[in-house]
Amino acid sequence: MAESKTTVESIRHWVVEHKLRTVGCLWLSGIAGSIAYNWSQPSMKTSVKIIHARLHAQALTLAALAGAAAVEYYEHKSGAKTEDRRAKYLPMQSFSHKD
């Protein structure tokens, strides 16, 4: 059980660090799955299949963005150190004001 918790925790950490990439991958897989499902429906026109796939992917993207907002809200409320998250983007050198 402890191993699965660390796996879930590592996945959660990756999602927190790569929110937009996660939403993009979710959108791409959603539209691919929707196109695959719609193509199995022989009674629909091609244009309707594409429109349905786009609508499904759009709804999935909105849900993913809402999920990313919830994760961000949880991170903010739980007191996660934003300095630690920002520190990796800042240079390690310290500059004086005289330079």
Biopython code that builds the backbone (N, CA, C, O; Angstrom):
import numpy as np
from Bio.PDB.StructureBuilder import StructureBuilder

atoms = [
    (1, "MET", "N", (0.826, -1.193, 0.000)),
    (1, "MET", "CA", (0.000, 0.000, 0.000)),
    (1, "MET", "C", (0.865, 1.249, 0.000)),
    (1, "MET", "O", (0.525, 2.252, -0.628)),
    (2, "ALA", "N", (2.007, 1.179, 0.723)),
    (2, "ALA", "CA", (2.876, 2.350, 0.786)),
    (2, "ALA", "C", (3.477, 2.653, -0.581)),
    (2, "ALA", "O", (3.684, 3.817, -0.925)),
    (3, "GLU", "N", (3.758, 1.607, -1.365)),
    (3, "GLU", "CA", (4.337, 1.816, -2.690)),
    (3, "GLU", "C", (3.342, 2.490, -3.629)),
    (3, "GLU", "O", (3.716, 3.374, -4.401)),
    (4, "SER", "N", (2.074, 2.076, -3.565)),
    (4, "SER", "CA", (1.078, 2.704, -4.428)),
    (4, "SER", "C", (0.848, 4.152, -4.013)),
    (4, "SER", "O", (0.557, 4.997, -4.860)),
    (5, "LYS", "N", (0.974, 4.448, -2.731)),
    (5, "LYS", "CA", (0.817, 5.831, -2.280)),
    (5, "LYS", "C", (1.939, 6.700, -2.823)),
    (5, "LYS", "O", (1.700, 7.842, -3.216)),
    (6, "THR", "N", (3.154, 6.180, -2.852)),
    (6, "THR", "CA", (4.249, 6.972, -3.393)),
    (6, "THR", "C", (4.079, 7.157, -4.897)),
    (6, "THR", "O", (4.455, 8.197, -5.438)),
    (7, "THR", "N", (3.521, 6.165, -5.571)),
    (7, "THR", "CA", (3.269, 6.311, -7.003)),
    (7, "THR", "C", (2.214, 7.373, -7.254)),
    (7, "THR", "O", (2.378, 8.218, -8.134)),
    (8, "VAL", "N", (1.132, 7.334, -6.487)),
    (8, "VAL", "CA", (0.077, 8.338, -6.623)),
    (8, "VAL", "C", (0.626, 9.713, -6.268)),
    (8, "VAL", "O", (0.312, 10.702, -6.930)),
    (9, "GLU", "N", (1.427, 9.773, -5.248)),
    (9, "GLU", "CA", (2.012, 11.050, -4.831)),
    (9, "GLU", "C", (2.951, 11.594, -5.906)),
    (9, "GLU", "O", (2.974, 12.801, -6.149)),
    (10, "SER", "N", (3.715, 10.730, -6.543)),
    (10, "SER", "CA", (4.610, 11.203, -7.595)),
    (10, "SER", "C", (3.823, 11.666, -8.821)),
    (10, "SER", "O", (4.216, 12.627, -9.482)),
    (11, "ILE", "N", (2.722, 10.992, -9.125)),
    (11, "ILE", "CA", (1.867, 11.429, -10.233)),
    (11, "ILE", "C", (1.252, 12.782, -9.912)),
    (11, "ILE", "O", (1.212, 13.663, -10.771)),
    (12, "ARG", "N", (0.769, 12.959, -8.671)),
    (12, "ARG", "CA", (0.191, 14.230, -8.259)),
    (12, "ARG", "C", (1.224, 15.353, -8.343)),
    (12, "ARG", "O", (0.915, 16.464, -8.774)),
    (13, "HIS", "N", (2.446, 15.050, -7.930)),
    (13, "HIS", "CA", (3.509, 16.052, -7.997)),
    (13, "HIS", "C", (3.794, 16.441, -9.450)),
    (13, "HIS", "O", (3.979, 17.621, -9.749)),
    (14, "TRP", "N", (3.831, 15.461, -10.350)),
    (14, "TRP", "CA", (4.078, 15.761, -11.765)),
    (14, "TRP", "C", (2.955, 16.619, -12.336)),
    (14, "TRP", "O", (3.211, 17.567, -13.078)),
    (15, "VAL", "N", (1.715, 16.290, -11.994)),
    (15, "VAL", "CA", (0.565, 17.056, -12.494)),
    (15, "VAL", "C", (0.619, 18.490, -11.982)),
    (15, "VAL", "O", (0.313, 19.425, -12.721)),
    (16, "VAL", "N", (1.005, 18.666, -10.726)),
    (16, "VAL", "CA", (1.110, 20.016, -10.164)),
    (16, "VAL", "C", (2.183, 20.809, -10.901)),
    (16, "VAL", "O", (1.999, 21.996, -11.171)),
    (17, "GLU", "N", (3.284, 20.174, -11.224)),
    (17, "GLU", "CA", (4.373, 20.878, -11.901)),
    (17, "GLU", "C", (4.088, 21.143, -13.381)),
    (17, "GLU", "O", (4.611, 22.106, -13.941)),
    (18, "HIS", "N", (3.266, 20.305, -14.024)),
    (18, "HIS", "CA", (3.025, 20.412, -15.463)),
    (18, "HIS", "C", (1.526, 20.483, -15.747)),
    (18, "HIS", "O", (0.977, 19.620, -16.432)),
    (19, "LYS", "N", (0.876, 21.504, -15.223)),
    (19, "LYS", "CA", (-0.580, 21.608, -15.360)),
    (19, "LYS", "C", (-1.015, 21.760, -16.812)),
    (19, "LYS", "O", (-1.919, 21.055, -17.260)),
    (20, "LEU", "N", (-0.391, 22.659, -17.547)),
    (20, "LEU", "CA", (-0.808, 22.891, -18.929)),
    (20, "LEU", "C", (-0.501, 21.697, -19.821)),
    (20, "LEU", "O", (-1.278, 21.381, -20.722)),
    (21, "ARG", "N", (0.601, 21.044, -19.586)),
    (21, "ARG", "CA", (0.936, 19.850, -20.358)),
    (21, "ARG", "C", (-0.087, 18.744, -20.082)),
    (21, "ARG", "O", (-0.471, 18.004, -20.987)),
    (22, "THR", "N", (-0.523, 18.641, -18.823)),
    (22, "THR", "CA", (-1.534, 17.654, -18.459)),
    (22, "THR", "C", (-2.852, 17.938, -19.157)),
    (22, "THR", "O", (-3.492, 17.027, -19.683)),
    (23, "VAL", "N", (-3.259, 19.208, -19.161)),
    (23, "VAL", "CA", (-4.510, 19.580, -19.826)),
    (23, "VAL", "C", (-4.406, 19.322, -21.323)),
    (23, "VAL", "O", (-5.359, 18.832, -21.929)),
    (24, "GLY", "N", (-3.271, 19.641, -21.927)),
    (24, "GLY", "CA", (-3.076, 19.399, -23.359)),
    (24, "GLY", "C", (-3.117, 17.919, -23.711)),
    (24, "GLY", "O", (-3.732, 17.531, -24.705)),
    (25, "CYS", "N", (-2.467, 17.093, -22.900)),
    (25, "CYS", "CA", (-2.489, 15.646, -23.146)),
    (25, "CYS", "C", (-3.886, 15.081, -22.955)),
    (25, "CYS", "O", (-4.314, 14.196, -23.695)),
    (26, "LEU", "N", (-4.592, 15.593, -21.963)),
    (26, "LEU", "CA", (-5.960, 15.146, -21.735)),
    (26, "LEU", "C", (-6.851, 15.537, -22.912)),
    (26, "LEU", "O", (-7.700, 14.753, -23.336)),
    (27, "TRP", "N", (-6.660, 16.743, -23.437)),
    (27, "TRP", "CA", (-7.436, 17.183, -24.594)),
    (27, "TRP", "C", (-7.138, 16.299, -25.800)),
    (27, "TRP", "O", (-8.055, 15.859, -26.492)),
    (28, "LEU", "N", (-5.864, 16.042, -26.050)),
    (28, "LEU", "CA", (-5.482, 15.232, -27.206)),
    (28, "LEU", "C", (-6.034, 13.817, -27.097)),
    (28, "LEU", "O", (-6.556, 13.279, -28.074)),
    (29, "SER", "N", (-5.926, 13.220, -25.933)),
    (29, "SER", "CA", (-6.466, 11.865, -25.781)),
    (29, "SER", "C", (-7.990, 11.870, -25.844)),
    (29, "SER", "O", (-8.593, 10.913, -26.329)),
    (30, "GLY", "N", (-8.614, 12.940, -25.360)),
    (30, "GLY", "CA", (-10.074, 13.040, -25.436)),
    (30, "GLY", "C", (-10.569, 13.153, -26.857)),
    (30, "GLY", "O", (-11.542, 12.497, -27.230)),
    (31, "ILE", "N", (-9.917, 13.973, -27.655)),
    (31, "ILE", "CA", (-10.366, 14.128, -29.042)),
    (31, "ILE", "C", (-10.067, 12.858, -29.845)),
    (31, "ILE", "O", (-10.847, 12.478, -30.718)),
    (32, "ALA", "N", (-8.940, 12.204, -29.552)),
    (32, "ALA", "CA", (-8.628, 10.953, -30.258)),
    (32, "ALA", "C", (-9.645, 9.860, -29.901)),
    (32, "ALA", "O", (-10.116, 9.130, -30.772)),
    (33, "GLY", "N", (-9.969, 9.762, -28.627)),
    (33, "GLY", "CA", (-10.961, 8.769, -28.212)),
    (33, "GLY", "C", (-12.343, 9.060, -28.762)),
    (33, "GLY", "O", (-13.071, 8.146, -29.148)),
    (34, "SER", "N", (-12.704, 10.337, -28.797)),
    (34, "SER", "CA", (-14.011, 10.705, -29.324)),
    (34, "SER", "C", (-14.101, 10.457, -30.827)),
    (34, "SER", "O", (-15.130, 9.992, -31.319)),
    (35, "ILE", "N", (-13.043, 10.760, -31.550)),
    (35, "ILE", "CA", (-13.034, 10.478, -32.993)),
    (35, "ILE", "C", (-13.132, 8.971, -33.226)),
    (35, "ILE", "O", (-13.866, 8.520, -34.105)),
    (36, "ALA", "N", (-12.389, 8.195, -32.432)),
    (36, "ALA", "CA", (-12.451, 6.738, -32.587)),
    (36, "ALA", "C", (-13.858, 6.215, -32.306)),
    (36, "ALA", "O", (-14.348, 5.339, -33.018)),
    (37, "TYR", "N", (-14.498, 6.740, -31.285)),
    (37, "TYR", "CA", (-15.856, 6.304, -30.967)),
    (37, "TYR", "C", (-16.831, 6.742, -32.065)),
    (37, "TYR", "O", (-17.658, 5.946, -32.511)),
    (38, "ASN", "N", (-16.738, 7.997, -32.501)),
    (38, "ASN", "CA", (-17.664, 8.500, -33.511)),
    (38, "ASN", "C", (-17.482, 7.805, -34.855)),
    (38, "ASN", "O", (-18.447, 7.649, -35.603)),
    (39, "TRP", "N", (-16.271, 7.390, -35.171)),
    (39, "TRP", "CA", (-16.054, 6.700, -36.443)),
    (39, "TRP", "C", (-16.672, 5.311, -36.437)),
    (39, "TRP", "O", (-16.886, 4.721, -37.496)),
    (40, "SER", "N", (-16.960, 4.787, -35.257)),
    (40, "SER", "CA", (-17.616, 3.477, -35.200)),
    (40, "SER", "C", (-19.128, 3.600, -35.413)),
    (40, "SER", "O", (-19.818, 2.586, -35.516)),
    (41, "GLN", "N", (-19.643, 4.812, -35.481)),
    (41, "GLN", "CA", (-21.067, 5.047, -35.730)),
    (41, "GLN", "C", (-21.269, 5.254, -37.239)),
    (41, "GLN", "O", (-20.967, 6.336, -37.743)),
    (42, "PRO", "N", (-21.760, 4.269, -37.959)),
    (42, "PRO", "CA", (-21.834, 4.388, -39.416)),
    (42, "PRO", "C", (-22.949, 5.321, -39.909)),
    (42, "PRO", "O", (-22.924, 5.742, -41.065)),
    (43, "SER", "N", (-23.905, 5.645, -39.073)),
    (43, "SER", "CA", (-25.042, 6.433, -39.551)),
    (43, "SER", "C", (-24.784, 7.942, -39.522)),
    (43, "SER", "O", (-25.641, 8.711, -39.958)),
    (44, "MET", "N", (-23.636, 8.383, -39.023)),
    (44, "MET", "CA", (-23.350, 9.814, -38.910)),
    (44, "MET", "C", (-22.511, 10.292, -40.084)),
    (44, "MET", "O", (-21.679, 9.560, -40.619)),
    (45, "LYS", "N", (-22.753, 11.545, -40.473)),
    (45, "LYS", "CA", (-21.912, 12.154, -41.501)),
    (45, "LYS", "C", (-20.555, 12.501, -40.899)),
    (45, "LYS", "O", (-20.426, 12.648, -39.684)),
    (46, "THR", "N", (-19.548, 12.630, -41.755)),
    (46, "THR", "CA", (-18.189, 12.924, -41.289)),
    (46, "THR", "C", (-18.124, 14.259, -40.564)),
    (46, "THR", "O", (-17.454, 14.369, -39.537)),
    (47, "SER", "N", (-18.808, 15.272, -41.077)),
    (47, "SER", "CA", (-18.774, 16.587, -40.431)),
    (47, "SER", "C", (-19.382, 16.537, -39.032)),
    (47, "SER", "O", (-18.900, 17.214, -38.124)),
    (48, "VAL", "N", (-20.425, 15.751, -38.853)),
    (48, "VAL", "CA", (-21.055, 15.610, -37.541)),
    (48, "VAL", "C", (-20.125, 14.864, -36.584)),
    (48, "VAL", "O", (-20.062, 15.190, -35.399)),
    (49, "LYS", "N", (-19.408, 13.873, -37.092)),
    (49, "LYS", "CA", (-18.450, 13.134, -36.269)),
    (49, "LYS", "C", (-17.358, 14.063, -35.747)),
    (49, "LYS", "O", (-16.982, 13.995, -34.577)),
    (50, "ILE", "N", (-16.855, 14.928, -36.620)),
    (50, "ILE", "CA", (-15.789, 15.862, -36.224)),
    (50, "ILE", "C", (-16.318, 16.879, -35.218)),
    (50, "ILE", "O", (-15.632, 17.197, -34.246)),
    (51, "ILE", "N", (-17.518, 17.388, -35.434)),
    (51, "ILE", "CA", (-18.106, 18.359, -34.516)),
    (51, "ILE", "C", (-18.321, 17.722, -33.143)),
    (51, "ILE", "O", (-18.034, 18.347, -32.122)),
    (52, "HIS", "N", (-18.816, 16.498, -33.108)),
    (52, "HIS", "CA", (-19.025, 15.815, -31.832)),
    (52, "HIS", "C", (-17.699, 15.576, -31.119)),
    (52, "HIS", "O", (-17.608, 15.741, -29.902)),
    (53, "ALA", "N", (-16.679, 15.192, -31.868)),
    (53, "ALA", "CA", (-15.362, 14.970, -31.264)),
    (53, "ALA", "C", (-14.822, 16.266, -30.668)),
    (53, "ALA", "O", (-14.252, 16.256, -29.577)),
    (54, "ARG", "N", (-14.996, 17.375, -31.371)),
    (54, "ARG", "CA", (-14.527, 18.658, -30.854)),
    (54, "ARG", "C", (-15.289, 19.053, -29.594)),
    (54, "ARG", "O", (-14.696, 19.544, -28.634)),
    (55, "LEU", "N", (-16.597, 18.838, -29.598)),
    (55, "LEU", "CA", (-17.395, 19.184, -28.423)),
    (55, "LEU", "C", (-17.025, 18.326, -27.216)),
    (55, "LEU", "O", (-16.951, 18.833, -26.097)),
    (56, "HIS", "N", (-16.792, 17.035, -27.435)),
    (56, "HIS", "CA", (-16.377, 16.170, -26.333)),
    (56, "HIS", "C", (-15.020, 16.602, -25.781)),
    (56, "HIS", "O", (-14.825, 16.657, -24.567)),
    (57, "ALA", "N", (-14.092, 16.905, -26.674)),
    (57, "ALA", "CA", (-12.766, 17.341, -26.233)),
    (57, "ALA", "C", (-12.840, 18.688, -25.512)),
    (57, "ALA", "O", (-12.101, 18.919, -24.554)),
    (58, "GLN", "N", (-13.713, 19.562, -25.960)),
    (58, "GLN", "CA", (-13.865, 20.865, -25.311)),
    (58, "GLN", "C", (-14.413, 20.690, -23.892)),
    (58, "GLN", "O", (-13.933, 21.337, -22.961)),
    (59, "ALA", "N", (-15.402, 19.833, -23.723)),
    (59, "ALA", "CA", (-15.949, 19.575, -22.397)),
    (59, "ALA", "C", (-14.901, 18.941, -21.480)),
    (59, "ALA", "O", (-14.813, 19.277, -20.299)),
    (60, "LEU", "N", (-14.114, 18.028, -22.032)),
    (60, "LEU", "CA", (-13.057, 17.399, -21.254)),
    (60, "LEU", "C", (-11.989, 18.409, -20.849)),
    (60, "LEU", "O", (-11.457, 18.336, -19.741)),
    (61, "THR", "N", (-11.672, 19.350, -21.735)),
    (61, "THR", "CA", (-10.699, 20.385, -21.426)),
    (61, "THR", "C", (-11.199, 21.297, -20.316)),
    (61, "THR", "O", (-10.437, 21.654, -19.418)),
    (62, "LEU", "N", (-12.459, 21.671, -20.370)),
    (62, "LEU", "CA", (-13.020, 22.496, -19.300)),
    (62, "LEU", "C", (-12.968, 21.771, -17.963)),
    (62, "LEU", "O", (-12.660, 22.378, -16.937)),
    (63, "ALA", "N", (-13.263, 20.492, -17.970)),
    (63, "ALA", "CA", (-13.182, 19.703, -16.741)),
    (63, "ALA", "C", (-11.740, 19.627, -16.237)),
    (63, "ALA", "O", (-11.502, 19.710, -15.032)),
    (64, "ALA", "N", (-10.776, 19.470, -17.151)),
    (64, "ALA", "CA", (-9.370, 19.408, -16.758)),
    (64, "ALA", "C", (-8.897, 20.748, -16.203)),
    (64, "ALA", "O", (-8.139, 20.787, -15.233)),
    (65, "LEU", "N", (-9.338, 21.842, -16.811)),
    (65, "LEU", "CA", (-8.970, 23.161, -16.296)),
    (65, "LEU", "C", (-9.580, 23.403, -14.919)),
    (65, "LEU", "O", (-8.937, 23.991, -14.050)),
    (66, "ALA", "N", (-10.807, 22.955, -14.718)),
    (66, "ALA", "CA", (-11.426, 23.074, -13.400)),
    (66, "ALA", "C", (-10.654, 22.230, -12.381)),
    (66, "ALA", "O", (-10.459, 22.652, -11.241)),
    (67, "GLY", "N", (-10.223, 21.053, -12.789)),
    (67, "GLY", "CA", (-9.405, 20.221, -11.908)),
    (67, "GLY", "C", (-8.067, 20.864, -11.577)),
    (67, "GLY", "O", (-7.615, 20.810, -10.433)),
    (68, "ALA", "N", (-7.432, 21.474, -12.578)),
    (68, "ALA", "CA", (-6.164, 22.168, -12.339)),
    (68, "ALA", "C", (-6.366, 23.346, -11.396)),
    (68, "ALA", "O", (-5.515, 23.617, -10.549)),
    (69, "ALA", "N", (-7.490, 24.050, -11.538)),
    (69, "ALA", "CA", (-7.787, 25.161, -10.626)),
    (69, "ALA", "C", (-8.008, 24.646, -9.206)),
    (69, "ALA", "O", (-7.586, 25.283, -8.241)),
    (70, "ALA", "N", (-8.665, 23.501, -9.075)),
    (70, "ALA", "CA", (-8.885, 22.915, -7.751)),
    (70, "ALA", "C", (-7.561, 22.497, -7.115)),
    (70, "ALA", "O", (-7.355, 22.693, -5.917)),
    (71, "VAL", "N", (-6.662, 21.920, -7.918)),
    (71, "VAL", "CA", (-5.347, 21.538, -7.401)),
    (71, "VAL", "C", (-4.580, 22.778, -6.961)),
    (71, "VAL", "O", (-3.947, 22.776, -5.905)),
    (72, "GLU", "N", (-4.633, 23.828, -7.760)),
    (72, "GLU", "CA", (-3.942, 25.073, -7.409)),
    (72, "GLU", "C", (-4.521, 25.668, -6.127)),
    (72, "GLU", "O", (-3.777, 26.144, -5.270)),
    (73, "TYR", "N", (-5.845, 25.642, -5.996)),
    (73, "TYR", "CA", (-6.496, 26.156, -4.791)),
    (73, "TYR", "C", (-6.087, 25.329, -3.578)),
    (73, "TYR", "O", (-5.787, 25.880, -2.518)),
    (74, "TYR", "N", (-6.076, 24.011, -3.732)),
    (74, "TYR", "CA", (-5.661, 23.134, -2.638)),
    (74, "TYR", "C", (-4.217, 23.400, -2.246)),
    (74, "TYR", "O", (-3.904, 23.459, -1.056)),
    (75, "GLU", "N", (-3.338, 23.559, -3.215)),
    (75, "GLU", "CA", (-1.930, 23.840, -2.934)),
    (75, "GLU", "C", (-1.786, 25.160, -2.187)),
    (75, "GLU", "O", (-0.978, 25.276, -1.265)),
    (76, "HIS", "N", (-2.574, 26.152, -2.589)),
    (76, "HIS", "CA", (-2.507, 27.468, -1.952)),
    (76, "HIS", "C", (-3.044, 27.405, -0.526)),
    (76, "HIS", "O", (-2.456, 27.991, 0.383)),
    (77, "LYS", "N", (-4.157, 26.700, -0.324)),
    (77, "LYS", "CA", (-4.770, 26.615, 0.998)),
    (77, "LYS", "C", (-3.993, 25.714, 1.947)),
    (77, "LYS", "O", (-4.018, 25.926, 3.160)),
    (78, "SER", "N", (-3.308, 24.719, 1.416)),
    (78, "SER", "CA", (-2.586, 23.797, 2.287)),
    (78, "SER", "C", (-1.275, 24.381, 2.780)),
    (78, "SER", "O", (-0.588, 23.769, 3.598)),
    (79, "GLY", "N", (-0.923, 25.564, 2.288)),
    (79, "GLY", "CA", (0.290, 26.220, 2.757)),
    (79, "GLY", "C", (1.549, 25.715, 2.090)),
    (79, "GLY", "O", (2.634, 25.795, 2.665)),
    (80, "ALA", "N", (1.419, 25.203, 0.900)),
    (80, "ALA", "CA", (2.603, 24.761, 0.166)),
    (80, "ALA", "C", (3.496, 25.959, -0.091)),
    (80, "ALA", "O", (3.016, 27.047, -0.410)),
    (81, "LYS", "N", (4.762, 25.760, 0.048)),
    (81, "LYS", "CA", (5.698, 26.867, -0.070)),
    (81, "LYS", "C", (5.848, 27.291, -1.520)),
    (81, "LYS", "O", (6.409, 26.557, -2.333)),
    (82, "THR", "N", (5.351, 28.464, -1.841)),
    (82, "THR", "CA", (5.493, 28.966, -3.203)),
    (82, "THR", "C", (6.916, 29.406, -3.473)),
    (82, "THR", "O", (7.348, 29.450, -4.625)),
    (83, "GLU", "N", (7.652, 29.736, -2.413)),
    (83, "GLU", "CA", (9.051, 30.118, -2.609)),
    (83, "GLU", "C", (9.846, 28.938, -3.149)),
    (83, "GLU", "O", (10.713, 29.108, -4.006)),
    (84, "ASP", "N", (9.549, 27.731, -2.642)),
    (84, "ASP", "CA", (10.249, 26.542, -3.124)),
    (84, "ASP", "C", (9.934, 26.268, -4.581)),
    (84, "ASP", "O", (10.807, 25.838, -5.335)),
    (85, "ARG", "N", (8.686, 26.515, -4.988)),
    (85, "ARG", "CA", (8.307, 26.284, -6.378)),
    (85, "ARG", "C", (8.940, 27.311, -7.295)),
    (85, "ARG", "O", (9.289, 26.993, -8.432)),
    (86, "ARG", "N", (9.093, 28.526, -6.823)),
    (86, "ARG", "CA", (9.685, 29.575, -7.651)),
    (86, "ARG", "C", (11.198, 29.524, -7.660)),
    (86, "ARG", "O", (11.828, 30.012, -8.598)),
    (87, "ALA", "N", (11.783, 28.950, -6.647)),
    (87, "ALA", "CA", (13.230, 28.963, -6.502)),
    (87, "ALA", "C", (13.935, 28.262, -7.651)),
    (87, "ALA", "O", (15.054, 28.636, -8.004)),
    (88, "LYS", "N", (13.315, 27.268, -8.234)),
    (88, "LYS", "CA", (13.990, 26.553, -9.311)),
    (88, "LYS", "C", (14.089, 27.381, -10.592)),
    (88, "LYS", "O", (14.866, 27.045, -11.485)),
    (89, "TYR", "N", (13.314, 28.452, -10.689)),
    (89, "TYR", "CA", (13.370, 29.299, -11.869)),
    (89, "TYR", "C", (14.295, 30.503, -11.689)),
    (89, "TYR", "O", (14.632, 31.178, -12.662)),
    (90, "LEU", "N", (14.698, 30.768, -10.473)),
    (90, "LEU", "CA", (15.553, 31.906, -10.203)),
    (90, "LEU", "C", (17.006, 31.494, -10.284)),
    (90, "LEU", "O", (17.358, 30.369, -9.929)),
    (91, "PRO", "N", (17.864, 32.410, -10.756)),
    (91, "PRO", "CA", (19.294, 32.074, -10.791)),
    (91, "PRO", "C", (19.850, 31.959, -9.375)),
    (91, "PRO", "O", (19.352, 32.596, -8.446)),
    (92, "MET", "N", (20.879, 31.145, -9.224)),
    (92, "MET", "CA", (21.460, 30.918, -7.910)),
    (92, "MET", "C", (22.418, 32.013, -7.501)),
    (92, "MET", "O", (22.815, 32.077, -6.338)),
    (93, "GLN", "N", (22.800, 32.874, -8.424)),
    (93, "GLN", "CA", (23.747, 33.941, -8.107)),
    (93, "GLN", "C", (23.022, 35.054, -7.363)),
    (93, "GLN", "O", (21.843, 35.316, -7.601)),
    (94, "SER", "N", (23.738, 35.693, -6.473)),
    (94, "SER", "CA", (23.176, 36.852, -5.802)),
    (94, "SER", "C", (23.874, 38.085, -6.344)),
    (94, "SER", "O", (25.100, 38.112, -6.447)),
    (95, "PHE", "N", (23.124, 39.079, -6.681)),
    (95, "PHE", "CA", (23.651, 40.312, -7.245)),
    (95, "PHE", "C", (23.512, 41.430, -6.232)),
    (95, "PHE", "O", (22.510, 41.521, -5.522)),
    (96, "SER", "N", (24.509, 42.268, -6.171)),
    (96, "SER", "CA", (24.400, 43.425, -5.300)),
    (96, "SER", "C", (23.782, 44.572, -6.086)),
    (96, "SER", "O", (23.754, 44.551, -7.317)),
    (97, "HIS", "N", (23.304, 45.542, -5.386)),
    (97, "HIS", "CA", (22.662, 46.670, -6.049)),
    (97, "HIS", "C", (23.676, 47.592, -6.719)),
    (97, "HIS", "O", (23.297, 48.437, -7.530)),
    (98, "LYS", "N", (24.950, 47.443, -6.395)),
    (98, "LYS", "CA", (25.988, 48.285, -6.970)),
    (98, "LYS", "C", (26.310, 47.890, -8.401)),
    (98, "LYS", "O", (26.797, 48.717, -9.173)),
    (99, "ASP", "N", (26.051, 46.653, -8.764)),
    (99, "ASP", "CA", (26.400, 46.182, -10.120)),
    (99, "ASP", "C", (25.536, 46.797, -11.105)),
    (99, "ASP", "O", (25.672, 46.529, -12.299)),
]
sb = StructureBuilder()
sb.init_structure("model")
sb.init_model(0)
sb.init_chain("A")
sb.init_seg("    ")
for serial, (resi, resn, name, xyz) in enumerate(atoms, 1):
    if name == "N":
        sb.init_residue(resn, " ", resi, " ")
    sb.init_atom(name, np.array(xyz, "f"), 0.0, 1.0, " ", f" {name:<3s}", serial, name[0])
structure = sb.get_structure()
